[in-house]
């Protein structure tokens, strides 16, 4: 399985392009381990990586984000971390894992030693490739769960939120994130061009906003666009493009990340 990586690396491509492909292969193996060890039905896949694997968005992602399923009361996180370590090591990877359960978001950071050097992506022997798993064990109520059979390098099932609930999570991030993350805005552009009539799952969105305590007014079909416009007004477009650029399948698509395009797709429902 590990040797599959050599087929993914293309010396003619950029460093970022090769890292993205290698990381995504490991992410899929990650998902396969969760499925194989029967953890997948306890955790709801969400965030940009879920868009990538389930809906084929044209951008790569760094982390794997999950929420605890509403059907599950608790999670044996130590068992998940142990399975990940054992499976990756058995497949020939050298890695370290550090995990934390001190907050409502359980985290594990896997660092793969020497992998990028071994396959010629990096000239630095000590460079590590990292993948982070985060699980929100106190997610906002109201998300709608679904399951999808995926089959790329591995055949697996993954539990995930439906599109409106995924959009609610992304809208919450756009409204509350304290720094500029261009990948959020690329995802926003994807949602509003691929699914023009889509609105966020307002039950989930409002429960998420209540948890974060950032917006007191309840959002609905009449006012949510106005709140997003206020964020777009203040965006640092240069930072948006710089962040998104290295994660895009077609880096030139970063040129689409403009204030004018964000306003246009937000109002597209009126046409």
C-alpha positions, 0 to 999 in steps of 0.5 A, a space after each residue: 500500500 505504501 508503494 502506491 505513493 511513488 505513482 502519485 509523485 510527479 517530479 515535473 510538478 510543484 512541491 505543493 502539488 506532490 505534497 497535496 497528492 501524498 497527503 490526500 492518499 494518507 487521508 484516504 487511508 486514514 478514512 479506510 482505517 476508521 471504516 475497517 475498525 468500525 469507528 466510521 459510524 460514530 463520527 460524522 465527516 465534515 469540513 472541506 475534506 468532506 467536500 473533497 471526498 464526497 462532492 469532488 471539490 477541486 481543492 485539497 485539504 490539510 486536516 480531517 474534521 468530524 463531529 460526534 454522531 448524534 446516535 453516539 453518547 461517547 467515543 473511545 478516542 484512545 482506541 481510535 488513536 491506537 488503531 491509526 498508529 498500529 495500522 500505519 506502522 504495519 503498512 511500513 510508515 514511520 510516524 508519531 502521534 500526539 493526541 489531546 482530549 482536554 476540550 470539546 474538540 478531540 485532536 490527534 496529530 500524526 507526523 510521518 517521518 522521512 516520507 517526503 524525502 523517501 519518495 523524492 518530494 523533499 530534499 530534506 531528510 527530516 521534513 515531516 508530513 502532518 495530518 490532523 484529525 479533529 472530532 467535535 464531541 459537542 457538536 451543534 444540534 440539527 445536522 443531518 447525517 448521511 452515508 456514502 460508499 467511496 472507492 478510489 484507492 480504498 473502498 470504504 463507507 463514511 458517515 457525513 453531513 448532508 450538503 445543507 449541513 456542511 454548508 451550515 458548518 462552512 457559513 459558521 466558519 465564514 462568520 466567526 473565524 478570527 483570521 482569513 482562511 482563503 480555502 473557506 472562501 473557495 468552498 463558498 464559491 463552490 457552494 454558490 456556483 454548483 448549488 445556487 439555491 442551496 441555503 445552510 441548514 439554519 437549525 444547525 447554523 443557529 445552534 452553532 452560533 449560539 455555542 460560539 456566542 458571536 451573533 445573537 440574532 437568529 439567521 434565516 432565509 431573509 438575513 443570512 446573506 446580509 451577515 455574509 456581505 458584512 464579512 465580505 466587505 472587510 475581506 483581505 483578498 490578497 490573503 484569501 488568494 495566498 491561502 487558497 492558491 497552494 491547495 487548488 487542483 488548478 492554481 489559476 482558479 485563485 484568480 476567481 476569489 474576488 470580492 465582486 465574485 463573492 457578492 455576485 454568487 451570494 445574490 445569484 438566487 435573485 436571477 
